[in-house]
Amino acid sequence: MFVRKYKYFLLLIFSIGCVGTDYIDDPIVPERIVMSIETVSLLVGEETTLSATYFNKYGIQENVPLVWNNNAPTVVEVSMGKIKALTVGSAIVTASYNNFVGPQIPVTVVSTNKVVANVIIAQPASTQLKVGEIIQLEYHTTSSKGEPIINKQVGWFSENSSILTVSITGLAEAVGQGTVDVHAKYFASSPDEIDTKSNIITFIIEGLLNKRMGTFIKAGGYDSSGSVTLELKGDNLELTLLDDFKTSFALGTFIYLSNSTNGGLVRSGGHEVSQITTNGRQSFIITGVDIAKYKYVISLCKPATVTFGYAELK
């Protein structure tokens, strides 16, 4: 009888060590500010209003005090998103919160509806390309009222030509992996016109993915740190916890691949790799899984479905 009670007492102790509330429901994402429109064009004396929406690091919309910024106060007046055109010219308007600055909104002010006031790049069928892929970019130019102005040529600009090049005719070629912005610009050819910048198109260029890496972040008050790699090895994957890897241990600690950091969703929808019992370097072969399928490597207390930590694979 004493032995049975003693075993039950030990089980209770170890069970308590893995009990907790899994607060990691959603991954942290980059904060962002979404603007109501991408470009603004006005006649001298006209007004319009921009609206901006702030999303925090959890992707949740927040009502925060935004600061409006204007790089050309002699061209436009900006107050709480309201823009008033003062004189012919161009400006860049942004909204910011704390140290985070939202997207740049080009503002063009003209004196007549007969000149180019907008350059608009049409949204491509896809902004995610593979290295070597080529697409044709299209644009149109309009007056401040949105009326077409035809036969106007623009210049094309890539912010990083080692990732994406754009020819004078708008032919874009993906040449390297990464993220890059592209815009077009109409250059004034008469005294009544001004240089006019287009909206921005952001491209994500991917190559042949054969290795991903991540660094563990602790979760829920438990411990997890160190690095992990996921590599393509023939038809299989090899997941390696590196020498600096450390995590909490209680009941049963398992490594999972998952697209969520929530313990319950990890266990129900993730891919179980293996149970672990020690820290430090260790490797596991994974079959039947695409290297791009999962976003996170999870250290999970499987019996209690509690996330000890997670590493986002890059």
C-alpha positions in Angstrom: 0.0 0.0 0.0 2.9 2.3 0.8 4.5 1.6 -2.5 1.3 2.5 -4.5 0.9 5.8 -2.6 4.6 6.7 -3.2 4.3 6.0 -6.9 1.2 8.1 -7.1 2.9 11.0 -5.2 5.8 11.0 -7.7 3.4 11.0 -10.6 1.6 14.0 -9.1 4.8 15.9 -8.7 5.9 15.4 -12.3 2.4 16.2 -13.6 2.4 19.5 -11.7 5.7 20.4 -13.4 4.1 20.4 -16.8 0.7 22.0 -15.9 0.1 25.5 -17.1 -1.9 27.7 -19.4 -0.6 28.0 -23.0 -0.9 31.7 -23.7 1.0 31.5 -27.0 -2.1 31.5 -29.3 -0.6 33.6 -32.1 2.9 34.3 -33.3 4.4 37.7 -33.1 4.2 39.5 -36.4 5.7 42.8 -37.6 3.6 45.8 -36.6 2.1 47.7 -39.5 0.1 50.8 -40.5 -2.4 50.4 -43.4 -3.2 53.5 -45.4 -6.6 54.1 -47.1 -5.0 54.9 -50.4 -1.5 54.4 -52.0 -1.2 57.8 -53.9 -2.8 61.2 -53.7 -3.2 63.8 -56.5 -4.8 67.2 -56.1 -5.3 70.5 -57.9 -4.0 73.5 -56.1 -6.5 74.5 -53.4 -8.2 71.0 -53.2 -8.3 68.9 -50.0 -8.6 65.2 -49.2 -8.4 63.0 -46.1 -6.2 60.0 -45.6 -7.1 57.4 -43.0 -4.5 55.1 -41.3 -5.1 51.9 -39.3 -2.5 50.6 -36.9 -2.0 46.8 -36.2 0.2 45.7 -33.3 2.7 42.9 -33.1 -0.1 40.3 -32.6 -1.9 41.5 -35.8 -4.6 43.2 -33.8 -6.0 46.6 -34.7 -5.5 49.3 -32.1 -6.7 52.8 -31.8 -3.5 54.7 -31.1 -2.4 58.4 -31.4 -0.8 58.6 -34.8 1.7 61.3 -35.8 1.4 62.6 -39.4 4.6 63.5 -41.2 5.0 65.7 -44.3 8.3 66.3 -46.1 7.1 69.3 -48.1 5.1 71.7 -45.9 5.2 74.4 -48.6 3.5 72.1 -51.1 0.8 70.5 -48.8 -0.6 71.1 -45.4 -1.3 67.9 -43.4 -3.3 67.7 -40.1 -4.8 64.5 -38.7 -4.7 62.9 -42.1 -6.4 65.9 -43.8 -4.3 67.1 -46.8 -4.6 70.5 -48.4 -2.8 71.4 -51.6 -1.0 74.7 -51.4 1.1 74.9 -54.5 2.3 72.9 -57.5 4.8 70.2 -56.4 5.2 66.8 -54.7 5.4 65.6 -51.2 5.6 62.4 -49.2 3.2 61.9 -46.3 3.5 59.2 -43.7 1.8 58.2 -40.4 3.8 56.9 -37.4 3.3 55.5 -34.0 6.2 55.6 -31.5 9.2 54.7 -33.6 7.3 52.8 -36.3 6.6 54.6 -39.6 4.0 53.5 -42.0 4.2 53.4 -45.8 5.2 56.5 -47.8 2.2 58.0 -49.7 3.3 60.2 -52.7 1.3 63.4 -53.0 1.2 65.2 -56.4 -0.2 68.8 -56.7 -0.9 70.2 -60.2 -2.5 73.3 -61.6 -4.5 71.7 -64.4 -6.3 68.5 -65.2 -4.5 68.3 -68.5 -1.2 66.9 -67.1 -0.1 63.6 -65.5 -0.9 63.5 -61.8 -1.0 59.8 -61.2 1.2 56.9 -62.3 -0.4 53.6 -61.3 1.3 50.2 -61.6 -1.3 47.5 -62.1 -1.2 44.8 -59.4 0.6 41.7 -60.9 -1.0 38.3 -60.9 1.6 37.3 -58.3 4.2 39.2 -56.3 5.9 36.0 -55.2 8.4 34.9 -57.8 11.0 32.2 -58.2 14.6 33.1 -59.2 14.7 33.2 -63.0 11.0 34.1 -63.4 10.1 37.0 -65.7 6.9 39.0 -65.7 5.7 42.1 -67.6 4.7 45.1 -65.4 1.9 47.3 -66.7 1.0 50.9 -65.8 -1.3 53.8 -66.7 -1.2 57.5 -66.2 -4.1 59.8 -65.4 -5.0 63.3 -64.4 -5.8 64.3 -60.9 -9.5 63.4 -61.6 -8.5 59.9 -62.8 -9.0 60.6 -66.5 -6.6 58.7 -68.7 -3.6 60.5 -70.2 -2.1 58.3 -72.9 1.3 57.9 -74.5 3.3 58.9 -71.5 6.5 57.0 -70.8 7.8 56.3 -67.3 11.1 55.2 -65.8 11.2 51.9 -63.8 13.1 51.5 -60.5 14.0 48.5 -58.4 15.2 49.2 -54.9 17.6 46.3 -55.1 18.7 45.1 -58.6 20.6 42.1 -57.1 17.1 40.7 -56.3 15.0 42.0 -59.1 15.8 43.9 -62.3 13.3 46.0 -64.3 14.0 47.0 -67.9 13.0 50.3 -69.5 9.9 48.5 -70.9 8.8 47.2 -67.4 10.0 43.7 -67.9 10.9 42.4 -64.4 13.3 39.5 -63.8 13.9 37.8 -60.5 17.6 37.3 -60.1 18.2 36.7 -56.4 16.3 35.8 -53.2 14.8 38.4 -50.9 12.2 41.2 -50.7 12.3 44.2 -53.0 10.2 47.3 -53.8 9.5 48.5 -57.4 8.1 51.8 -58.5 7.7 53.8 -61.7 8.2 57.6 -62.2 6.9 60.0 -64.9 9.4 62.8 -65.5 8.0 66.2 -66.4 8.5 67.3 -70.0 6.8 70.8 -69.8 6.6 73.7 -67.4 3.1 72.7 -66.4 4.1 69.2 -65.3 6.0 67.8 -62.3 7.8 64.5 -61.7 5.2 62.0 -60.5 6.0 58.8 -58.6 3.8 55.7 -58.8 2.5 53.3 -56.1 5.0 50.7 -54.8 4.8 47.0 -55.6 6.6 44.7 -53.2 8.0 41.4 -54.5 9.1 38.4 -52.6 11.7 36.3 -54.5 12.3 32.7 -53.5 15.0 30.3 -54.7 15.4 26.6 -54.3 14.8 26.2 -50.6 17.1 23.5 -49.1 17.9 24.9 -45.6 16.0 26.8 -42.9 17.2 28.0 -39.6 15.6 29.4 -36.4 16.3 30.5 -32.8 14.1 29.3 -29.9 12.1 31.7 -27.8 10.8 30.6 -24.4 7.1 30.6 -23.9 4.6 30.4 -21.0 7.2 30.9 -18.3 9.2 27.8 -19.3 12.7 27.7 -20.7 13.7 27.3 -24.3 16.7 28.7 -26.1 19.3 27.9 -28.7 19.3 27.2 -32.5 17.8 24.7 -34.9 18.3 23.9 -38.6 16.0 22.0 -41.0 17.8 20.7 -44.1 16.9 18.9 -47.2 18.8 15.6 -47.3 17.9 13.7 -50.5 14.2 12.9 -50.3 14.1 13.5 -46.6 14.6 16.3 -44.1 17.1 16.4 -41.2 16.2 18.5 -38.2 19.1 19.4 -36.0 19.0 20.9 -32.5 22.4 22.6 -32.2 24.9 22.6 -29.3 23.4 25.6 -27.6 19.9 24.1 -27.5 18.2 24.0 -24.1 14.6 23.4 -23.0 12.4 22.6 -20.0 11.7 18.9 -19.3 8.6 17.5 -17.6 6.6 14.3 -18.2 7.3 14.0 -21.9 9.0 16.8 -23.9 8.6 16.4 -27.7 9.8 18.3 -30.8 7.2 19.2 -33.3 6.9 21.0 -36.6 3.9 23.2 -36.7 2.2 26.3 -38.2 0.9 27.4 -34.8 2.6 28.0 -31.4 -0.6 27.1 -29.4 0.1 23.8 -27.6 -3.3 22.2 -28.5 -3.0 23.1 -32.2 0.6 21.9 -32.3 -0.4 18.5 -31.0 -3.5 18.2 -33.2 -2.2 19.7 -36.4 1.6 19.6 -36.2 4.1 16.9 -37.2 5.6 15.0 -34.3 9.4 14.7 -34.8 10.6 12.9 -31.6 10.7 12.9 -27.9 13.8 14.4 -26.4 15.3 13.8 -22.9 18.5 15.8 -23.1 19.7 19.3 -24.2 22.4 20.0 -26.7 23.0 18.7 -30.2 20.8 16.0 -31.6 19.4 15.2 -35.1 16.3 13.6 -36.5 15.4 12.3 -39.9 11.9 13.3 -41.1 10.2 11.6 -44.0 7.2 12.7 -46.2 7.3 16.4 -45.2 8.0 19.3 -47.5 10.7 21.7 -46.2 8.4 24.7 -46.7 5.3 23.2 -45.1 5.8 24.3 -41.5 6.7 27.6 -40.0 7.8 26.7 -36.5 9.8 24.1 -34.5 8.1 23.6 -31.2 9.4 22.3 -27.9 6.2 20.8 -26.4 5.1 19.2 -23.1 3.0 16.6 -25.0 0.9 15.2 -22.1 -0.3 18.7 -21.0 -0.1 20.2 -24.6 1.9 23.2 -23.3 4.5 25.0 -25.5 7.8 25.4 -23.7 9.3 27.4 -26.6 9.3 27.8 -30.4 11.7 28.7 -33.2 10.5 30.4 -36.3 12.2 28.9 -39.4 13.6 31.4 -41.8 
